[in-house]
Every structure is written in structure tokens, then in C-alpha cells.
Amino acid sequence: MADIRSQPEQEDGWAEGTIKTVLLGDFYEKPTFSGLAVRATISAVPYVDQLADVQDSAAWILLARDKGVEDFEVKISGFLLGIGWIPTIGSLGKGVLKALNSTSGAKAVIKMLDHVNFFGKGHGVKWLKEFSANLPQHGKKAAQLMGDVLDELSSRMQKLKGYVPQRVVRKLDEWIASVKQVRSKLDDMFTEAAEHFKKKLDDALERFKKEDLDLEAGTKTEAKRVQDAAPPPESKLPDNMKLPPGKADDVITSKYGKYLDDSKKGGGLAESNTIGLSDDEFRKMYGEGADNIDGFVDPSTGKIYVNADKPFADSTVMHESLHKYASDDWRETVGTGFDEGVTEYMTKTNAKELGLDYAEGYPFCTGEAGRLVKTVGDDVLSEAYFTGNVDKLQGAYEAAKGKGSWDKLINDFGTRLGKDTSY
């Protein structure tokens, strides 16, 4: 391939376009041939990895350069980008703030949380209050993460100088100066954005109270839905199930018993809590979004509700029963995408062993969980899932993949959850 540094110099627009082609990749709609050549040249260079964060940041730098670091939209969009990189709270936190900042405001937050069942956080309003209280600290963490990415972006642009014509080098210097300017203002920018969102979230929580919504219910919808929906008098699970709840208890306690604490070793969690509903009852109980799920655990009561009219009730019982036996700390530590992926991976494995009819849920997260098992093994993952000993799992993963790989894995699960829930 010809050395692209020998290409003739053209107008500044070409130099700008070349840099955008390299840094923004598919995000840039008008790539230059020189930029594509540079990307091909450096694609095997070790520092060109995890491009998504850099590409998103480069796009944000463009916005900051064009509108100025004091522009409010710049501060808000950068803050949301940084929040999305914080392990465990990133996906949910970013979603709440984006919903809150929409024209529908507080109502959008309720609806968004309804769709994802509070991302498995249990008491939804309590989570919102804690999230609001911790927003200043989250803002500092987001600024730190963004700073690290911007430092990497500057480093990559410095390294690009060896691959591009002189005119592009001059344009790269302009970009690097813009990055440094934004970098120096990050703390102030994100502090202001955190204060903005905290006020909006606190106002929304206060408004919930004024509208007489039951904030202590900790349920999934406009606060009172599950309470107002009277449960059916008896479970309607099929009599011919291969895996009734009692058998799910036996499978879990037998296979994973060595990891269970004393309160769960005795089993019975599935049998005593699972209720089968007709399709109409299930829709009434869950509300909007019921088409996309076959079962759920009601965080306010701990009851498992299964749509008994769906064809995969057995594997649904397995999935929801695993949630009941998982450590209380597990999901809170790793986040929803991670939890659902591992739970579905275990469901898939057990369904195959038991000969159950099965249709994969959360395919993107489940695939990531399968790759995780290949890295750390079933025992380490099962121990973390049922005991909450995530530190051991993290240590095993980083020993295999390198320092910092765990945080990336957490974020990858969050990204895949977004894909799984966008169907």
C-alpha cells in the first residue's frame, strides 16, 4: 500500500475529514480515502482497541469545539456519556437521566422504569432517591472516566502524526488543543450537569408524592399497579410440566447447594413463591411490556409470576427460580445485563440437561456470559452468583484478560442489555 503521507495536500476540509474518518469510524458519514487508508494501516496497532468509547468522545469533542465548553448541551451530553461508563449504574443511570431530560420529564422516568422492571433494582423509588443523593459523586467519577478517555484520545492523535500528511498534522494539533481545553474544564462541566439532574430528579420525586403515588410500594409501575391488581386465587401452572417449581428447587439445591447459604439450602423458594397466570391475568399483573416477557419476580412481594399460557413455562420457571436463589448482593454488584445474561446462560444449560423446551431470552447478554464461562469456568461464576463473592470472579477474569478488563466487561453487558431490550 502506498504511504498516504505522499498524498497531495488539499483544503482544510479534507484534513478535517481524514481525522474524523480515523477517529469516528462508522459514525462519520463522509469518509476520505486517506482516512480509510490510515484506519486500515493502524487496525493492527495494539493501542487501537475499545474504539467505541473513543469514537463517542471524539464526536463529543466536535460538539464542544463547535458550540464551546460553556454550552449547556455540551455539558449535559458529556455528562451522560461519562455516566454511561460507570460500572453497575451506567445503563440504568444514563437511561433515567435521559428520560428525565426529555419533554415528558418525570412521567418518562416512570414509563422507562416500568419497561425494564426497575432493572431488577427491587425497590425502585428507594433506588431513585439513592441515585439522586449520589449524583455529585457519580459526576466526579464520570469526569474521571471521561478524562481518562480524553487522555487516550490525545495519545492516539499524537501517534497518528506518523501516518498522515503535514496538513493533517497541523489539523491534529488543533484537535489536540481542543481536547486539552475540554479536559481542563471537565470537573466544572460535570459538576454543573450533576446539579442540574439532581434538582430535576428531586423535583420529580416530590411530584410523585403530591400526586399521591405510593412511593413506598417499590413496585414496577405508576406505583400502585401490582397492589391494585388482585392476584388470582390459585396458580394455573400446567399439570404436565416437566419442571414444576418444586422440581426446580430440587435441581438448584442439588446442583448448586455447596454455594447456597443456610437460609436457602433447604429449598422451597420456587415452590412457595411461584404463581402461574393465564395470559390475561399475566398482562393485567405486569401491565405494558407484558408481550416481551414470560415471567418476572415482583420485587415488592418476592413472588414469581409465570405466564402459564406461553409454550416455554418450564424454562421460565427455571430462570425465575435461579433469580430467587441468587445472592442478594450479586445483581446489585454486577448490574442487570450481567445478571440476566448469567441467569439465562444457567437456564439454557439446565434446560438442555433436563430436556426442557427452550427459547433463548437475552441472546446478547447470554452470549457474553458464555464467553465469560470459557474464561473463568463454571465454578467461579456459580460461586459469585450464589454467594455474592464477586471479587473472586473479578480477580479470575482480570488475571486472564488484564487489569481494567472487568470494568469493560460490566459495560459490555450493559450495552448488550440495551440490544436485548430493544426488540
C-alpha positions in Angstrom: 0.0 0.0 0.0 1.3 3.5 -0.8 2.4 5.7 2.0 -0.5 8.0 2.4 1.8 10.7 3.7 2.8 11.2 0.0 -0.8 12.2 -0.9 -1.2 15.7 -2.2 -2.4 18.3 0.3 -5.8 19.7 -0.3 -8.2 22.1 1.5 -8.6 22.0 5.3 -11.9 20.3 4.9 -10.1 17.2 3.6 -7.7 17.2 6.5 -10.6 17.5 9.0 -12.5 14.8 7.2 -9.4 12.5 7.3 -9.2 12.8 11.1 -12.9 12.3 11.5 -12.7 9.2 9.3 -10.0 7.7 11.6 -11.4 8.7 14.9 -15.2 8.4 14.3 -15.2 5.4 12.0 -18.7 4.4 11.0 -20.0 7.4 12.9 -18.7 9.7 10.2 -20.8 9.8 7.0 -18.3 11.3 4.6 -15.0 9.3 4.9 -12.0 10.3 2.9 -9.9 7.7 1.1 -6.8 8.8 3.0 -8.7 8.3 6.3 -9.8 4.9 5.3 -6.2 4.0 4.4 -5.0 5.2 7.8 -7.6 3.1 9.6 -6.5 0.1 7.6 -2.9 0.8 8.3 -3.3 1.1 12.1 -6.0 -1.5 12.6 -3.4 -4.0 13.9 -1.7 -1.5 16.2 -2.3 -2.5 19.8 -3.5 0.9 21.0 -6.4 0.9 18.6 -8.9 -1.0 20.7 -12.1 -0.3 22.5 -12.9 2.2 19.8 -16.5 2.8 20.8 -15.5 5.0 23.8 -13.0 7.0 21.7 -15.4 7.5 18.8 -18.2 8.7 21.2 -15.7 11.0 22.9 -14.4 12.3 19.6 -18.0 13.1 18.5 -18.5 15.0 21.8 -15.2 16.9 21.3 -16.6 18.1 18.0 -19.7 19.3 19.7 -17.7 21.1 22.4 -15.4 22.6 19.8 -18.3 23.9 17.7 -20.5 25.1 20.5 -18.0 25.9 23.2 -17.4 24.4 26.6 -19.8 26.7 28.3 -22.7 25.5 26.2 -25.3 23.7 28.3 -26.0 21.0 25.8 -22.3 20.2 25.6 -22.1 19.8 29.4 -25.2 17.6 29.6 -24.3 15.3 26.7 -20.7 14.8 28.0 -22.1 14.1 31.5 -24.5 11.4 30.1 -21.7 9.9 28.1 -19.5 9.6 31.2 -22.3 8.3 33.4 -22.8 5.5 31.0 -19.3 4.3 31.6 -19.7 3.9 35.4 -20.0 0.1 36.1 -23.2 -1.2 37.6 -25.2 2.1 37.4 -24.2 3.2 33.9 -27.0 1.8 31.7 -29.8 2.4 34.2 -28.5 5.8 35.4 -28.0 7.1 31.9 -31.5 5.9 30.9 -33.1 7.6 33.9 -31.4 10.9 33.3 -32.1 10.9 29.5 -35.8 10.1 30.3 -35.8 12.8 32.9 -34.3 15.3 30.5 -37.0 14.5 27.8 -40.1 16.7 27.3 -42.1 14.2 29.3 -39.8 14.5 32.3 -41.0 12.6 35.4 -43.6 10.6 33.6 -40.9 9.4 31.2 -38.9 8.2 34.1 -41.9 6.1 35.4 -42.5 4.7 32.0 -38.9 3.9 31.3 -38.5 2.1 34.7 -41.8 0.3 34.0 -40.4 -1.2 30.8 -37.3 -2.6 32.4 -38.9 -3.5 35.7 -36.5 -1.2 37.6 -33.6 -3.1 36.0 -34.0 -5.5 38.8 -33.1 -3.0 41.5 -36.0 -4.1 43.7 -37.4 -1.0 45.5 -37.4 1.4 42.6 -38.2 4.7 44.4 -35.6 3.9 47.0 -33.1 3.3 44.2 -34.0 6.7 42.6 -33.6 8.5 45.9 -30.2 6.9 46.5 -29.2 7.7 42.9 -30.1 11.3 43.3 -28.2 11.6 46.6 -25.1 10.1 45.0 -25.3 12.1 41.8 -22.5 14.5 42.8 -20.2 11.6 43.5 -21.3 10.0 40.2 -20.4 13.2 38.5 -16.9 13.2 39.8 -16.5 9.5 38.7 -17.9 10.3 35.3 -15.4 13.2 34.9 -12.5 10.9 35.9 -13.6 8.3 33.3 -14.1 10.9 30.6 -10.7 12.4 31.5 -9.0 9.0 31.0 -10.7 8.6 27.6 -9.7 12.1 26.5 -6.1 11.4 27.5 -6.2 8.3 25.4 -7.8 10.2 22.6 -4.9 12.8 22.7 -2.4 10.0 22.8 -3.9 8.3 19.7 -3.9 11.6 17.8 -0.2 12.1 18.7 0.6 8.6 17.3 -1.4 9.3 14.1 1.0 12.0 13.2 3.4 9.4 11.9 0.8 8.2 9.3 -0.6 11.3 7.8 0.4 14.3 5.6 1.7 17.5 7.1 -1.6 19.3 6.6 -3.4 16.7 8.7 -0.7 17.0 11.3 -1.5 20.7 11.7 -5.2 19.9 11.9 -4.4 17.2 14.5 -2.7 19.8 16.6 -5.8 21.9 16.5 -7.9 18.8 17.7 -5.4 18.1 20.5 -5.7 21.6 21.7 -9.5 21.3 21.7 -9.3 18.1 23.7 -6.9 19.7 26.2 -9.3 22.7 26.6 -12.3 20.4 27.3 -10.1 18.2 29.6 -9.3 21.2 31.8 -13.0 22.1 32.2 -14.4 18.6 32.9 -14.8 18.8 36.6 -16.7 22.1 36.5 -18.8 21.0 33.5 -19.9 17.7 35.1 -20.5 19.3 38.5 -23.0 21.7 36.9 -24.6 18.9 35.0 -24.9 16.7 38.1 -26.6 19.6 40.0 -29.0 20.1 37.1 -30.1 16.4 37.1 -30.2 16.2 40.9 -32.6 19.1 41.0 -34.8 17.6 38.3 -34.8 14.2 39.9 -35.6 15.6 43.4 -38.4 17.7 41.9 -39.8 14.6 40.2 -39.7 12.5 43.4 -41.5 15.3 45.2 -44.1 15.5 42.4 -44.7 11.8 42.8 -45.7 12.4 46.4 -48.0 15.3 45.5 -49.8 13.1 43.0 -50.5 10.5 45.8 -48.4 7.8 44.2 -47.4 5.1 46.7 -43.7 5.7 46.9 -43.1 3.0 49.4 -44.6 0.2 47.3 -41.4 -0.3 45.5 -43.3 -1.9 42.6 -42.9 -1.6 38.8 -45.4 0.8 37.5 -47.2 4.1 38.4 -46.6 2.9 41.9 -49.8 1.0 42.8 -50.4 -1.3 39.9 -49.3 -4.6 41.4 -51.1 -3.8 44.7 -54.3 -2.9 42.9 -54.3 -6.0 40.7 -55.7 -8.7 42.9 -53.7 -11.9 42.5 -55.6 -15.0 41.3 -56.9 -17.4 44.0 -54.7 -20.3 42.8 -51.8 -21.0 40.5 -52.6 -22.1 36.9 -49.4 -23.8 36.0 -49.9 -26.8 33.7 -50.2 -30.2 35.4 -47.9 -31.8 32.8 -44.9 -29.6 33.4 -41.5 -31.2 33.2 -40.1 -28.8 35.7 -42.8 -27.7 38.2 -41.5 -25.2 40.9 -40.8 -28.0 43.4 -38.6 -29.8 41.0 -36.8 -26.5 40.1 -36.0 -26.2 43.9 -34.6 -29.8 43.8 -32.4 -29.2 40.7 -31.0 -25.9 42.1 -30.3 -27.1 45.7 -28.7 -30.4 44.3 -26.6 -28.8 41.7 -25.6 -25.6 43.4 -26.1 -26.5 47.1 -22.5 -26.0 48.1 -22.8 -22.3 47.2 -26.1 -21.6 49.0 -26.3 -20.0 52.4 -28.1 -21.8 55.2 -31.4 -19.8 54.6 -31.6 -21.2 51.0 -30.1 -24.7 51.3 -33.5 -26.1 52.5 -35.0 -25.2 49.1 -38.7 -24.4 48.6 -38.2 -20.9 47.4 -39.7 -21.7 44.0 -42.5 -23.9 45.1 -43.7 -21.5 47.8 -43.5 -18.4 45.6 -44.4 -19.3 42.1 -47.8 -18.4 40.7 -48.9 -19.4 37.2 -51.2 -16.9 35.5 -53.4 -17.1 32.4 -52.3 -14.8 29.6 -54.9 -12.2 30.5 -54.1 -12.3 34.2 -50.4 -12.0 33.4 -50.9 -8.9 31.3 -53.1 -7.3 34.0 -50.5 -8.1 36.6 -47.5 -6.9 34.7 -49.0 -4.1 32.5 -47.4 -2.6 29.5 -44.5 -4.6 28.2 -46.0 -8.0 29.1 -45.6 -9.1 25.4 -41.9 -9.2 25.8 -41.6 -11.4 28.9 -42.8 -14.8 30.1 -42.2 -14.3 33.8 -40.9 -12.0 36.5 -40.2 -11.7 40.2 -42.3 -9.0 41.8 -39.7 -7.0 43.9 -42.3 -5.9 46.4 -43.5 -9.4 47.4 -40.8 -11.8 46.1 -43.5 -13.7 44.2 -42.7 -15.3 40.9 -45.3 -14.8 38.2 -45.2 -17.1 35.1 -47.4 -16.8 32.0 -48.7 -20.3 32.0 -50.2 -20.0 28.5 -46.7 -19.5 26.9 -45.0 -22.6 25.5 -41.8 -22.3 27.5 -43.2 -22.2 31.0 -40.7 -24.9 32.2 -37.6 -22.9 31.3 -39.3 -19.7 32.6 -39.7 -21.4 36.0 -36.0 -22.4 35.9 -34.9 -18.8 35.0 -37.0 -17.1 37.7 -36.2 -19.7 40.3 -32.5 -19.1 39.8 -33.1 -15.4 40.5 -34.7 -16.4 43.8 -31.6 -18.4 44.9 -29.1 -15.9 43.7 -27.2 -13.8 46.3 -29.0 -10.6 47.3 -25.7 -8.8 46.6 -25.0 -10.3 43.2 -27.3 -8.3 41.0 -26.7 -5.0 42.8 -22.9 -5.5 42.3 -22.8 -6.6 38.7 -25.8 -4.9 37.2 -28.9 -6.1 35.3 -27.3 -7.1 32.0 -24.7 -9.2 33.7 -27.2 -10.8 36.0 -29.7 -11.6 33.2 -27.0 -13.0 30.9 -25.6 -15.3 33.6 -29.1 -16.4 34.7 -30.2 -17.1 31.2 -26.9 -19.0 30.5 -27.6 -21.2 33.5 -31.2 -21.6 32.4 -30.1 -22.7 28.9 -27.6 -25.2 30.4 -30.1 -26.7 32.7 -32.8 -26.8 30.1 -30.6 -28.8 27.8 -29.7 -31.2 30.6 -33.3 -31.7 31.6 -34.7 -31.9 28.1 -36.9 -28.8 28.5 -38.4 -26.8 25.7 -36.4 -23.6 25.5 -36.2 -20.4 23.6 -33.3 -18.1 24.4 -34.0 -14.8 26.1 -31.4 -12.0 26.4 -29.4 -13.5 23.5 -26.7 -10.8 23.5 -26.2 -11.0 27.3 -26.3 -14.8 27.3 -23.6 -14.9 24.6 -21.4 -12.7 26.7 -22.0 -14.9 29.7 -21.0 -18.0 27.7 -17.7 -16.3 26.8 -17.2 -15.4 30.4 -17.6 -19.1 31.4 -14.9 -20.1 28.9 -12.6 -17.6 30.6 -13.2 -18.3 34.3 -15.0 -21.6 34.4 -18.5 -22.6 35.8 -17.4 -23.0 39.4 -16.0 -19.5 39.8 -19.1 -17.9 38.2 -21.6 -20.1 40.1 -19.9 -19.2 43.4 -20.1 -15.5 42.6 -23.8 -15.8 41.5 -25.0 -17.7 44.6 -22.7 -16.2 47.3 -22.1 -12.7 46.1 -18.3 -13.2 46.1 -17.8 -11.1 43.0 -14.3 -10.1 44.0 -13.0 -13.6 43.3 -14.8 -13.6 39.9 -13.3 -10.2 39.0 -9.8 -11.4 40.1 -10.1 -14.5 37.9 -11.3 -12.5 34.9 -8.6 -9.8 35.2 -5.9 -12.5 35.7 -6.9 -13.8 32.3 -7.8 -10.6 30.5 -5.7 -7.9 32.1 -6.2 -5.1 34.5 -9.2 -2.9 33.7 -10.9 -5.6 31.7 -13.6 -6.2 34.4 -15.0 -2.7 34.1 -15.1 -3.1 30.4 -17.0 -6.4 30.8 -19.5 -4.7 33.1 -20.1 -2.0 30.5 -20.3 -4.6 27.7 -23.1 -6.4 29.5 -24.9 -3.1 29.8 -24.6 -2.4 26.1 -25.8 -5.9 25.3 -28.8 -5.5 27.6 -29.7 -2.4 25.5 -29.7 -4.6 22.4 -31.7 -7.3 24.1 -34.4 -5.0 25.3 -34.7 -3.0 22.1 -36.6 -5.8 20.2 
